[in-house]
Amino acid sequence: MANDNKKPVWFITGCSTGFGRELAKELFEKGYNVVVTTRDTTKLSDLVAGHEDNSLVLPLDVTNKEQVQTAVAKAEETFGRIDVLVNNAGFGYFSSVEEGENEKIRAQFETNVFGLIYVTQAVLPSMRKNKRGHIVNFSSIGGLRSFPALGFYHGTKYAVEGISETLALETEPFGVKVTLVEPGPFRTDWAGRSAFQTPVKIDEYDATVGERMRMTEGYSGKQKGDPVRAAAAIIKAVEAENPPLRLLLGKAAYDLANEKLDSMKANFELWKDVSLGADFPDGE
């Protein structure tokens, strides 16, 4: 494989659809080296057509730690390094907390959280050795705001937020950057084919959980967010001199995040005296 090793090397998980696919397209347009991965690589043949010299297609189930190690090793062997890791693989699961199905809950955490951990751990040794690199972790506005029907999905994304904040602090001293991508509603398969749903059977949840499910199904394919523009925004953030820790994508995400900040601040101030009263008095 002939490739320009001076060009950045991106490693992206979950490239068959959505953000991963559009991001790879944008990177190919720039002539960058891109490792595209998914569980079923037959879905990537059209994506890499014409980019054989600067692409590497690898099968990858991020929940399979051995396969993760193999894929990362192959990418580093082929291109010499990984400059940017994009942990994009993930899916949504809709259910009330009470009605959540254990198998689906665990599967979502395995992919959205543990898969991200496995891939991150696999790329860090070389990034640490090279004293450079950038890890882009896909969170969501659902990593900052919570809604009915998505408690378990929120759980995975809140976990990604916490892990990524710590990772940024740990890797900053040796030159590795971390960015959390927090999209609002976008025209991807997240709310459609890629989502799992446990039907609401308890009547008391219909007005909250059931309504959220119906609303989400109703706007699938009509969201304001454009995955192509999102891909360009991610590349711009990664290539900035001072990349952001958090990158909100779309007006809905921006507005909802700021509403959450205002709500938290109001809550803190309302209960300030009670909070401060939990300390020992001065001098004790």
Backbone as CSV, one residue per row, in Angstrom:
resi,resn,N_x,N_y,N_z,CA_x,CA_y,CA_z,C_x,C_y,C_z
1,MET,0.847,-1.208,0.000,0.000,0.000,0.000,0.869,1.240,0.000
2,ALA,0.683,2.081,-1.000,1.416,3.336,-1.044,0.615,4.393,-0.313
3,ASN,1.272,5.135,0.552,0.573,6.212,1.242,1.565,7.266,1.688
4,ASP,1.058,8.432,1.930,1.881,9.546,2.379,1.879,9.560,3.898
5,ASN,2.988,9.128,4.486,3.045,9.042,5.942,3.129,10.405,6.613
6,LYS,3.267,11.479,5.813,3.251,12.812,6.394,1.827,13.291,6.631
7,LYS,0.872,12.651,5.969,-0.529,13.002,6.159,-1.040,12.426,7.475
8,PRO,-1.974,13.098,8.138,-2.525,12.565,9.386,-3.151,11.192,9.195
9,VAL,-3.086,10.391,10.237,-3.675,9.055,10.232,-4.826,9.035,11.234
10,TRP,-6.033,8.811,10.720,-7.228,8.758,11.553,-7.709,7.322,11.644
11,PHE,-8.124,6.913,12.830,-8.689,5.581,13.085,-10.106,5.806,13.602
12,ILE,-11.109,5.326,12.850,-12.506,5.608,13.184,-13.280,4.315,13.402
13,THR,-14.008,4.239,14.488,-14.878,3.082,14.729,-16.298,3.402,14.265
14,GLY,-17.018,2.371,13.846,-18.415,2.533,13.454,-18.586,3.323,12.166
15,CYS,-17.985,2.850,11.072,-17.971,3.613,9.826,-19.030,3.199,8.808
16,SER,-19.880,2.259,9.142,-20.830,1.782,8.136,-21.904,2.816,7.830
17,THR,-22.270,3.646,8.809,-23.318,4.655,8.605,-22.993,5.897,9.424
18,GLY,-23.824,6.918,9.255,-23.829,8.071,10.139,-22.545,8.865,10.215
19,PHE,-22.231,9.337,11.421,-21.091,10.222,11.617,-19.775,9.588,11.169
20,GLY,-19.573,8.333,11.490,-18.327,7.674,11.131,-18.097,7.661,9.633
21,ARG,-19.136,7.346,8.894,-19.042,7.290,7.436,-18.784,8.679,6.841
22,GLU,-19.539,9.677,7.288,-19.377,11.022,6.740,-18.021,11.613,7.106
23,LEU,-17.546,11.309,8.287,-16.231,11.790,8.692,-15.142,11.190,7.813
24,ALA,-15.238,9.886,7.541,-14.270,9.238,6.657,-14.284,9.869,5.268
25,LYS,-15.467,10.163,4.749,-15.579,10.792,3.428,-14.843,12.125,3.397
26,GLU,-15.062,12.946,4.411,-14.411,14.248,4.468,-12.891,14.104,4.538
27,LEU,-12.427,13.134,5.296,-10.994,12.924,5.443,-10.372,12.418,4.147
28,PHE,-11.075,11.549,3.441,-10.583,11.076,2.145,-10.459,12.247,1.170
29,GLU,-11.416,13.188,1.228,-11.359,14.350,0.345,-10.101,15.176,0.604
30,LYS,-9.639,15.157,1.849,-8.427,15.884,2.208,-7.163,15.096,1.912
31,GLY,-7.325,13.836,1.485,-6.172,13.005,1.183,-5.504,12.395,2.397
32,TYR,-6.203,12.404,3.540,-5.628,11.864,4.761,-5.652,10.334,4.738
33,ASN,-4.833,9.734,5.576,-4.845,8.281,5.761,-5.937,7.940,6.766
34,VAL,-6.821,7.015,6.389,-7.964,6.724,7.247,-8.133,5.217,7.434
35,VAL,-8.166,4.798,8.681,-8.485,3.413,9.024,-9.970,3.382,9.316
36,VAL,-10.728,2.703,8.453,-12.184,2.636,8.609,-12.551,1.246,9.119
37,THR,-13.361,1.206,10.152,-13.684,-0.065,10.790,-15.181,-0.204,11.005
38,THR,-15.632,-1.428,10.999,-17.008,-1.775,11.326,-17.069,-3.279,11.476
39,ARG,-18.171,-3.778,12.007,-18.291,-5.224,12.185,-18.401,-5.948,10.854
40,ASP,-19.087,-5.342,9.883,-19.281,-5.951,8.565,-18.590,-5.081,7.519
41,THR,-17.402,-5.476,7.117,-16.602,-4.643,6.225,-17.150,-4.587,4.798
42,THR,-18.080,-5.460,4.439,-18.668,-5.392,3.095,-19.428,-4.084,2.907
43,LYS,-19.805,-3.459,4.008,-20.554,-2.206,3.932,-19.641,-1.003,3.656
44,LEU,-18.332,-1.247,3.576,-17.387,-0.150,3.410,-16.758,-0.089,2.027
45,SER,-17.068,-1.052,1.161,-16.399,-1.130,-0.147,-16.612,0.138,-0.962
46,ASP,-17.829,0.679,-0.980,-18.088,1.897,-1.751,-17.432,3.112,-1.110
47,LEU,-17.280,3.083,0.200,-16.692,4.206,0.923,-15.220,4.389,0.558
48,VAL,-14.490,3.306,0.415,-13.051,3.386,0.171,-12.695,3.299,-1.306
49,ALA,-13.686,3.078,-2.169,-13.410,2.987,-3.602,-12.739,4.267,-4.094
50,GLY,-11.595,4.114,-4.756,-10.843,5.265,-5.238,-9.865,5.812,-4.224
51,HIS,-9.873,5.244,-3.018,-8.969,5.710,-1.957,-8.122,4.556,-1.426
52,GLU,-7.849,3.617,-2.303,-7.133,2.414,-1.865,-5.750,2.716,-1.299
53,ASP,-5.099,3.793,-1.787,-3.744,4.105,-1.347,-3.678,4.735,0.042
54,ASN,-4.784,5.296,0.491,-4.741,5.960,1.801,-5.845,5.479,2.738
55,SER,-6.300,4.246,2.514,-7.316,3.679,3.404,-6.907,2.288,3.859
56,LEU,-7.440,1.919,4.999,-7.275,0.567,5.523,-8.607,0.152,6.112
57,VAL,-9.180,-0.913,5.571,-10.473,-1.410,6.038,-10.231,-2.584,6.981
58,LEU,-10.794,-2.484,8.172,-10.589,-3.537,9.160,-11.910,-3.926,9.818
59,PRO,-12.118,-5.235,10.023,-13.294,-5.662,10.788,-13.074,-5.352,12.261
60,LEU,-14.077,-4.802,12.898,-13.896,-4.457,14.303,-15.217,-4.442,15.047
61,ASP,-15.304,-5.325,16.011,-16.360,-5.288,17.019,-15.684,-4.740,18.265
62,VAL,-16.009,-3.521,18.643,-15.285,-2.855,19.731,-15.454,-3.560,21.069
63,THR,-16.434,-4.451,21.188,-16.617,-5.189,22.438,-15.691,-6.389,22.532
64,ASN,-14.970,-6.680,21.451,-14.039,-7.812,21.403,-12.630,-7.256,21.613
65,LYS,-12.131,-7.372,22.835,-10.860,-6.736,23.183,-9.697,-7.278,22.351
66,GLU,-9.698,-8.560,22.066,-8.623,-9.146,21.254,-8.652,-8.586,19.829
67,GLN,-9.853,-8.440,19.272,-9.978,-7.887,17.923,-9.564,-6.417,17.900
68,VAL,-9.851,-5.709,18.969,-9.422,-4.313,19.085,-7.901,-4.228,19.022
69,GLN,-7.234,-5.039,19.808,-5.762,-5.035,19.828,-5.195,-5.350,18.449
70,THR,-5.793,-6.329,17.782,-5.335,-6.720,16.452,-5.508,-5.590,15.451
71,ALA,-6.663,-4.929,15.489,-6.945,-3.845,14.543,-5.998,-2.665,14.743
72,VAL,-5.773,-2.288,15.986,-4.881,-1.163,16.266,-3.453,-1.500,15.838
73,ALA,-3.009,-2.717,16.120,-1.665,-3.138,15.724,-1.508,-3.110,14.203
74,LYS,-2.531,-3.558,13.478,-2.485,-3.558,12.018,-2.434,-2.134,11.475
75,ALA,-3.205,-1.237,12.077,-3.200,0.164,11.645,-1.824,0.790,11.862
76,GLU,-1.221,0.530,13.006,0.091,1.098,13.308,1.165,0.480,12.420
77,GLU,1.019,-0.796,12.101,1.965,-1.460,11.201,1.876,-0.875,9.788
78,THR,0.653,-0.571,9.353,0.433,-0.074,7.992,0.863,1.372,7.818
79,PHE,0.460,2.228,8.751,0.715,3.661,8.604,1.806,4.198,9.529
80,GLY,2.290,3.376,10.439,3.361,3.797,11.330,2.897,4.411,12.634
81,ARG,1.652,4.839,12.667,1.138,5.499,13.872,-0.360,5.738,13.707
82,ILE,-1.003,6.175,14.767,-2.373,6.689,14.722,-2.331,8.077,15.327
83,ASP,-2.712,9.072,14.543,-2.695,10.452,15.035,-3.994,10.811,15.745
84,VAL,-5.119,10.350,15.179,-6.428,10.700,15.735,-7.286,9.441,15.854
85,LEU,-7.750,9.169,17.037,-8.713,8.090,17.256,-10.092,8.710,17.412
86,VAL,-11.062,8.165,16.685,-12.442,8.608,16.831,-13.284,7.437,17.324
87,ASN,-13.684,7.496,18.579,-14.555,6.472,19.161,-16.003,6.850,18.851
88,ASN,-16.493,6.345,17.721,-17.812,6.701,17.237,-18.838,5.584,17.407
89,ALA,-18.385,4.349,17.457,-19.311,3.212,17.505,-20.226,3.304,18.725
90,GLY,-21.515,3.098,18.508,-22.471,3.148,19.606,-23.888,3.081,19.076
91,PHE,-24.848,2.899,19.981,-26.249,2.847,19.566,-27.155,3.303,20.702
92,GLY,-28.418,3.565,20.350,-29.394,4.014,21.326,-30.315,2.889,21.768
93,TYR,-30.812,3.005,22.978,-31.774,2.030,23.506,-32.851,2.790,24.257
94,PHE,-34.116,2.583,23.853,-35.249,3.292,24.426,-36.030,2.372,25.363
95,SER,-36.233,2.823,26.588,-37.004,2.054,27.563,-37.179,2.896,28.822
96,SER,-38.243,2.637,29.557,-38.303,3.202,30.899,-37.265,2.475,31.744
97,VAL,-36.818,3.107,32.800,-35.846,2.452,33.681,-36.447,1.183,34.273
98,GLU,-37.710,1.256,34.661,-38.358,0.103,35.289,-38.473,-1.079,34.336
99,GLU,-38.705,-0.803,33.067,-38.948,-1.874,32.102,-37.709,-2.287,31.305
100,GLY,-36.569,-1.712,31.639,-35.356,-2.020,30.897,-35.008,-3.502,30.927
101,GLU,-34.585,-4.012,29.769,-34.222,-5.421,29.644,-32.727,-5.589,29.853
102,ASN,-32.364,-6.465,30.775,-30.982,-6.607,31.199,-30.031,-6.847,30.036
103,GLU,-30.411,-7.707,29.096,-29.531,-8.040,27.976,-29.233,-6.801,27.126
104,LYS,-30.259,-5.990,26.870,-30.075,-4.791,26.047,-29.306,-3.708,26.802
105,ILE,-29.558,-3.597,28.096,-28.824,-2.620,28.901,-27.332,-2.929,28.865
106,ARG,-27.006,-4.178,29.126,-25.594,-4.589,29.144,-24.946,-4.441,27.771
107,ALA,-25.671,-4.789,26.720,-25.118,-4.683,25.367,-24.771,-3.230,25.044
108,GLN,-25.642,-2.300,25.470,-25.378,-0.900,25.202,-24.155,-0.405,25.973
109,PHE,-24.021,-0.790,27.221,-22.835,-0.398,27.986,-21.575,-1.046,27.411
110,GLU,-21.678,-2.288,26.946,-20.517,-2.960,26.358,-19.989,-2.193,25.154
111,THR,-20.900,-1.722,24.291,-20.481,-0.999,23.090,-20.122,0.443,23.398
112,ASN,-21.047,1.174,24.011,-20.885,2.617,24.174,-19.806,2.998,25.177
113,VAL,-19.572,2.148,26.168,-18.605,2.488,27.217,-17.369,1.578,27.157
114,PHE,-17.571,0.284,27.334,-16.411,-0.609,27.388,-15.688,-0.691,26.046
115,GLY,-16.428,-0.648,24.942,-15.783,-0.640,23.636,-14.890,0.576,23.478
116,LEU,-15.396,1.732,23.884,-14.601,2.964,23.850,-13.350,2.834,24.713
117,ILE,-13.495,2.232,25.873,-12.351,2.044,26.760,-11.312,1.144,26.109
118,TYR,-11.756,0.016,25.537,-10.822,-0.934,24.934,-9.993,-0.291,23.824
119,VAL,-10.655,0.450,22.930,-9.935,1.053,21.809,-8.995,2.151,22.309
120,THR,-9.463,2.936,23.253,-8.618,3.988,23.813,-7.368,3.408,24.468
121,GLN,-7.541,2.369,25.261,-6.389,1.742,25.916,-5.406,1.171,24.897
122,ALA,-5.916,0.716,23.762,-5.050,0.111,22.755,-4.193,1.143,22.024
123,VAL,-4.720,2.360,21.820,-3.951,3.359,21.070,-3.038,4.196,21.968
124,LEU,-3.309,4.241,23.258,-2.562,5.141,24.135,-1.062,4.839,24.242
125,PRO,-0.636,3.575,24.273,0.808,3.355,24.404,1.638,4.041,23.320
126,SER,1.235,3.946,22.072,2.015,4.583,21.003,1.867,6.097,21.037
127,MET,0.661,6.597,21.352,0.489,8.042,21.459,1.357,8.600,22.580
128,ARG,1.382,7.867,23.679,2.206,8.311,24.820,3.684,8.298,24.445
129,LYS,4.108,7.272,23.727,5.508,7.169,23.299,5.857,8.298,22.336
130,ASN,4.934,8.599,21.408,5.180,9.647,20.412,4.954,11.050,20.959
131,LYS,4.340,11.122,22.149,4.024,12.398,22.788,3.155,13.291,21.893
132,ARG,2.195,12.652,21.244,1.254,13.392,20.410,0.060,12.493,20.094
133,GLY,-1.043,13.109,19.738,-2.238,12.352,19.382,-3.488,13.086,19.840
134,HIS,-4.617,12.616,19.350,-5.891,13.237,19.704,-6.942,12.134,19.770
135,ILE,-7.668,12.087,20.865,-8.741,11.101,21.038,-10.068,11.840,21.036
136,VAL,-10.927,11.474,20.086,-12.243,12.094,19.937,-13.290,11.074,20.369
137,ASN,-13.963,11.362,21.458,-14.973,10.451,21.980,-16.376,10.999,21.722
138,PHE,-17.177,10.192,21.034,-18.550,10.617,20.783,-19.384,10.443,22.038
139,SER,-19.829,11.572,22.561,-20.833,11.594,23.608,-22.135,11.972,22.921
140,SER,-22.854,12.941,23.465,-24.145,13.341,22.941,-24.636,14.489,23.809
141,ILE,-25.616,15.241,23.317,-26.291,16.145,24.237,-26.887,15.305,25.358
142,GLY,-27.125,14.031,25.078,-27.595,13.086,26.088,-26.537,12.712,27.107
143,GLY,-25.336,13.247,26.958,-24.319,13.119,27.999,-24.353,14.283,28.964
144,LEU,-25.202,15.271,28.646,-25.348,16.452,29.486,-26.778,16.657,29.978
145,ARG,-27.745,16.250,29.175,-29.159,16.406,29.490,-29.857,15.054,29.439
146,SER,-30.853,14.877,30.310,-31.581,13.607,30.357,-33.042,13.798,29.967
147,PHE,-33.594,12.751,29.333,-34.974,12.758,28.879,-35.624,11.409,29.185
148,PRO,-36.946,11.369,29.257,-37.614,10.076,29.462,-37.266,9.101,28.338
149,ALA,-37.265,7.826,28.663,-37.058,6.716,27.718,-35.598,6.440,27.413
150,LEU,-34.688,7.302,27.865,-33.286,7.152,27.465,-32.347,7.030,28.658
151,GLY,-32.867,6.578,29.787,-32.047,6.522,30.992,-30.773,5.719,30.835
152,PHE,-30.854,4.587,30.171,-29.677,3.728,30.037,-28.701,4.284,29.007
153,TYR,-29.235,4.870,27.950,-28.372,5.547,26.975,-27.652,6.711,27.647
154,HIS,-28.404,7.510,28.415,-27.775,8.605,29.151,-26.685,8.070,30.082
155,GLY,-26.956,6.939,30.715,-25.954,6.352,31.602,-24.647,6.090,30.887
156,THR,-24.728,5.599,29.646,-23.498,5.327,28.895,-22.791,6.625,28.527
157,LYS,-23.545,7.626,28.147,-22.918,8.868,27.692,-22.407,9.709,28.857
158,TYR,-23.092,9.665,29.991,-22.548,10.335,31.169,-21.226,9.669,31.568
159,ALA,-21.150,8.356,31.393,-19.906,7.642,31.674,-18.795,8.094,30.735
160,VAL,-19.122,8.228,29.455,-18.132,8.694,28.476,-17.640,10.090,28.844
161,GLU,-18.548,10.945,29.309,-18.160,12.297,29.717,-17.143,12.249,30.862
162,GLY,-17.454,11.470,31.889,-16.562,11.406,33.049,-15.212,10.803,32.723
163,ILE,-15.220,9.716,31.950,-13.967,9.070,31.562,-13.120,10.022,30.734
164,SER,-13.766,10.737,29.810,-13.028,11.621,28.910,-12.435,12.816,29.639
165,GLU,-13.162,13.372,30.605,-12.617,14.484,31.376,-11.350,14.061,32.113
166,THR,-11.407,12.891,32.740,-10.227,12.385,33.445,-9.096,12.089,32.471
167,LEU,-9.439,11.457,31.344,-8.426,11.127,30.335,-7.700,12.384,29.866
168,ALA,-8.446,13.468,29.664,-7.832,14.715,29.214,-6.798,15.223,30.226
169,LEU,-7.125,15.110,31.514,-6.197,15.540,32.557,-4.963,14.649,32.610
170,GLU,-5.153,13.363,32.396,-4.045,12.407,32.491,-3.099,12.473,31.299
171,THR,-3.621,12.777,30.121,-2.795,12.720,28.914,-2.233,14.070,28.496
172,GLU,-2.766,15.140,29.043,-2.278,16.472,28.670,-0.770,16.634,28.872
173,PRO,-0.190,16.123,29.972,1.248,16.311,30.179,2.124,15.702,29.095
174,PHE,1.634,14.683,28.383,2.469,14.118,27.306,1.861,14.355,25.919
175,GLY,1.117,15.447,25.785,0.761,15.935,24.463,-0.412,15.304,23.759
176,VAL,-1.224,14.494,24.462,-2.388,13.871,23.827,-3.645,14.654,24.205
177,LYS,-4.362,15.105,23.189,-5.573,15.890,23.391,-6.804,14.983,23.431
178,VAL,-7.856,15.464,24.071,-9.128,14.746,24.143,-10.263,15.719,23.825
179,THR,-11.178,15.290,22.977,-12.362,16.093,22.662,-13.612,15.237,22.756
180,LEU,-14.602,15.748,23.460,-15.919,15.127,23.535,-16.815,15.759,22.474
181,VAL,-17.382,14.949,21.605,-18.324,15.445,20.609,-19.735,15.204,21.134
182,GLU,-20.545,16.285,21.178,-21.873,16.226,21.796,-22.941,16.689,20.799
183,PRO,-23.370,15.790,19.912,-24.379,16.171,18.925,-25.779,16.227,19.529
184,GLY,-26.603,17.104,18.954,-28.038,17.062,19.203,-28.668,16.131,18.189
185,PRO,-29.908,16.363,17.779,-30.567,15.501,16.792,-29.955,15.675,15.396
186,PHE,-29.500,14.588,14.803,-28.923,14.604,13.462,-29.576,13.531,12.600
187,ARG,-29.483,13.711,11.298,-30.073,12.747,10.363,-29.143,11.559,10.161
188,THR,-29.022,10.763,11.208,-28.298,9.502,11.156,-29.283,8.388,11.484
189,ASP,-28.765,7.157,11.593,-29.631,6.017,11.920,-29.860,5.864,13.416
190,TRP,-29.337,6.807,14.226,-29.405,6.632,15.682,-30.833,6.427,16.171
191,ALA,-31.776,7.219,15.638,-33.167,7.123,16.078,-33.985,6.173,15.210
192,GLY,-33.320,5.571,14.223,-34.027,4.674,13.317,-33.520,3.253,13.415
193,ARG,-32.832,2.818,12.354,-32.392,1.433,12.265,-31.477,1.018,13.407
194,SER,-30.646,1.952,13.892,-29.646,1.592,14.902,-30.199,1.532,16.322
195,ALA,-31.434,1.952,16.519,-31.985,2.025,17.871,-32.731,0.749,18.248
196,PHE,-32.702,0.435,19.535,-33.485,-0.666,20.091,-34.533,-0.075,21.022
197,GLN,-35.652,-0.770,21.137,-36.748,-0.226,21.929,-37.474,-1.336,22.682
198,THR,-37.706,-1.084,23.963,-38.553,-1.965,24.756,-39.936,-1.317,24.845
199,PRO,-40.962,-1.952,24.296,-42.290,-1.333,24.275,-42.782,-0.993,25.682
200,VAL,-43.481,0.145,25.790,-44.057,0.551,27.072,-45.288,-0.309,27.344
201,LYS,-45.254,-1.013,28.459,-46.394,-1.854,28.845,-47.090,-1.348,30.102
202,ILE,-46.397,-0.498,30.843,-46.963,0.053,32.069,-47.616,1.391,31.722
203,ASP,-48.919,1.484,31.912,-49.677,2.657,31.466,-49.148,3.970,32.030
204,GLU,-48.654,3.922,33.264,-48.217,5.162,33.909,-47.039,5.819,33.183
205,TYR,-46.342,5.067,32.353,-45.195,5.624,31.634,-45.538,6.108,30.228
206,ASP,-46.760,5.939,29.811,-47.091,6.281,28.426,-46.928,7.775,28.144
207,ALA,-47.301,8.628,29.104,-47.249,10.071,28.875,-45.824,10.621,28.887
208,THR,-44.876,9.869,29.421,-43.484,10.331,29.462,-42.626,9.504,28.508
209,VAL,-42.445,8.231,28.845,-41.604,7.349,28.034,-42.223,7.096,26.662
210,GLY,-43.507,6.757,26.652,-44.181,6.482,25.386,-44.191,7.696,24.475
211,GLU,-44.463,8.860,25.041,-44.496,10.084,24.236,-43.119,10.402,23.655
212,ARG,-42.070,10.208,24.424,-40.716,10.456,23.921,-40.386,9.506,22.774
213,MET,-40.767,8.253,22.899,-40.528,7.297,21.822,-41.268,7.702,20.549
214,ARG,-42.523,8.081,20.697,-43.318,8.476,19.522,-42.739,9.729,18.869
215,MET,-42.314,10.661,19.684,-41.748,11.894,19.157,-40.457,11.612,18.389
216,THR,-39.612,10.759,18.957,-38.343,10.436,18.324,-38.557,9.723,16.995
217,GLU,-39.475,8.770,16.981,-39.791,8.070,15.740,-40.339,9.043,14.695
218,GLY,-41.115,10.012,15.152,-41.750,10.956,14.242,-40.777,11.867,13.529
219,TYR,-39.678,12.246,14.207,-38.743,13.163,13.544,-37.532,12.454,12.936
220,SER,-37.468,11.138,13.014,-36.361,10.411,12.402,-36.301,10.703,10.907
221,GLY,-35.165,11.180,10.449,-35.009,11.554,9.052,-35.328,13.003,8.775
222,LYS,-35.835,13.721,9.791,-36.204,15.128,9.611,-35.396,16.048,10.549
223,GLN,-34.417,15.507,11.233,-33.646,16.295,12.183,-32.907,17.438,11.466
224,LYS,-32.660,18.514,12.199,-31.964,19.665,11.628,-30.480,19.402,11.416
225,GLY,-29.908,18.523,12.217,-28.478,18.296,12.155,-28.038,17.613,10.872
226,ASP,-26.984,18.158,10.242,-26.429,17.637,8.989,-25.118,16.901,9.285
227,PRO,-25.061,15.580,9.109,-23.838,14.827,9.401,-22.629,15.282,8.604
228,VAL,-22.832,15.790,7.390,-21.710,16.262,6.571,-21.078,17.502,7.213
229,ARG,-21.915,18.439,7.627,-21.398,19.628,8.302,-20.786,19.270,9.661
230,ALA,-21.357,18.286,10.308,-20.803,17.839,11.589,-19.394,17.285,11.398
231,ALA,-19.197,16.505,10.342,-17.871,15.947,10.067,-16.851,17.063,9.864
232,ALA,-17.229,18.096,9.097,-16.326,19.221,8.870,-16.011,19.940,10.176
233,ALA,-17.003,20.060,11.056,-16.799,20.723,12.340,-15.823,19.946,13.226
234,ILE,-15.937,18.621,13.199,-15.035,17.787,14.003,-13.598,17.930,13.525
235,ILE,-13.400,17.898,12.220,-12.047,18.050,11.675,-11.480,19.419,12.051
236,LYS,-12.305,20.452,11.944,-11.867,21.804,12.302,-11.439,21.871,13.765
237,ALA,-12.199,21.224,14.640,-11.868,21.241,16.067,-10.564,20.498,16.336
238,VAL,-10.400,19.340,15.718,-9.186,18.546,15.938,-7.949,19.289,15.441
239,GLU,-8.089,20.028,14.347,-6.934,20.695,13.749,-6.695,22.085,14.316
240,ALA,-7.532,22.501,15.266,-7.338,23.812,15.900,-6.092,23.812,16.777
241,GLU,-5.506,24.981,16.935,-4.315,25.094,17.787,-4.640,24.721,19.227
242,ASN,-5.834,25.112,19.678,-6.295,24.757,21.023,-7.648,24.058,20.905
243,PRO,-7.640,22.742,20.699,-8.900,22.009,20.499,-9.776,22.063,21.742
244,PRO,-11.086,22.070,21.560,-11.989,22.117,22.711,-12.101,20.765,23.402
245,LEU,-12.319,20.797,24.703,-12.645,19.558,25.405,-14.030,19.090,24.995
246,ARG,-14.945,20.051,24.810,-16.320,19.727,24.404,-16.664,20.457,23.112
247,LEU,-17.284,19.718,22.191,-17.757,20.303,20.945,-19.232,19.977,20.771
248,LEU,-20.088,20.957,21.096,-21.514,20.798,20.861,-21.778,20.903,19.365
249,LEU,-22.671,20.072,18.850,-22.990,20.098,17.427,-24.478,20.350,17.222
250,GLY,-24.786,21.461,16.577,-26.169,21.804,16.279,-26.755,22.778,17.295
251,LYS,-27.706,23.588,16.826,-28.343,24.584,17.690,-29.082,23.940,18.852
252,ALA,-29.742,22.805,18.596,-30.488,22.145,19.669,-29.549,21.758,20.804
253,ALA,-28.395,21.209,20.465,-27.427,20.821,21.495,-26.944,22.046,22.258
254,TYR,-26.647,23.112,21.525,-26.164,24.342,22.165,-27.201,24.891,23.144
255,ASP,-28.444,24.964,22.702,-29.503,25.520,23.546,-29.777,24.637,24.762
256,LEU,-29.865,23.332,24.533,-30.174,22.411,25.629,-29.050,22.381,26.665
257,ALA,-27.813,22.451,26.209,-26.678,22.444,27.135,-26.702,23.686,28.022
258,ASN,-27.004,24.830,27.435,-27.035,26.063,28.218,-28.217,26.095,29.174
259,GLU,-29.343,25.513,28.766,-30.467,25.389,29.695,-30.078,24.539,30.894
260,LYS,-29.322,23.473,30.660,-28.878,22.607,31.757,-27.958,23.376,32.708
261,LEU,-27.050,24.162,32.146,-26.149,24.953,32.986,-26.936,25.926,33.866
262,ASP,-27.910,26.605,33.273,-28.721,27.558,34.038,-29.512,26.855,35.142
263,SER,-30.060,25.687,34.810,-30.842,24.933,35.782,-29.976,24.457,36.943
264,MET,-28.777,23.969,36.640,-27.877,23.511,37.692,-27.468,24.662,38.593
265,LYS,-27.147,25.794,37.994,-26.731,26.959,38.780,-27.846,27.409,39.719
266,ALA,-29.074,27.428,39.206,-30.212,27.837,40.035,-30.414,26.864,41.195
267,ASN,-30.265,25.571,40.923,-30.413,24.554,41.967,-29.339,24.709,43.040
268,PHE,-28.099,24.923,42.606,-26.999,25.076,43.556,-27.226,26.278,44.478
269,GLU,-27.642,27.384,43.890,-27.825,28.599,44.678,-29.006,28.480,45.632
270,LEU,-30.073,27.822,45.186,-31.253,27.659,46.032,-30.925,26.869,47.293
271,TRP,-30.058,25.902,47.185,-29.707,25.034,48.306,-28.313,25.322,48.869
272,LYS,-27.799,26.510,48.561,-26.437,26.862,48.971,-26.235,26.761,50.476
273,ASP,-27.145,27.332,51.252,-26.974,27.343,52.711,-26.963,25.926,53.270
274,VAL,-27.830,25.069,52.754,-27.862,23.680,53.221,-26.575,22.965,52.834
275,SER,-26.099,23.226,51.629,-24.865,22.582,51.164,-23.677,22.974,52.030
276,LEU,-23.518,24.289,52.256,-22.383,24.768,53.041,-22.495,24.348,54.502
277,GLY,-23.720,24.125,54.955,-23.925,23.729,56.352,-23.511,22.314,56.647
278,ALA,-23.118,21.564,55.638,-22.685,20.183,55.869,-21.232,20.099,56.311
279,ASP,-20.492,21.202,56.285,-19.099,21.239,56.720,-19.034,21.451,58.235
280,PHE,-17.879,21.063,58.824,-17.611,21.464,60.213,-17.565,22.985,60.278
281,PRO,-18.049,23.577,61.378,-17.898,25.034,61.531,-16.464,25.444,61.517
282,ASP,-16.182,26.691,61.127,-14.790,27.201,61.108,-14.165,27.024,62.478
283,GLY,-12.925,26.567,62.462,-12.188,26.391,63.700,-12.285,25.019,64.291
284,GLU,-13.128,24.190,63.760,-13.257,22.832,64.300,-12.547,21.835,63.396
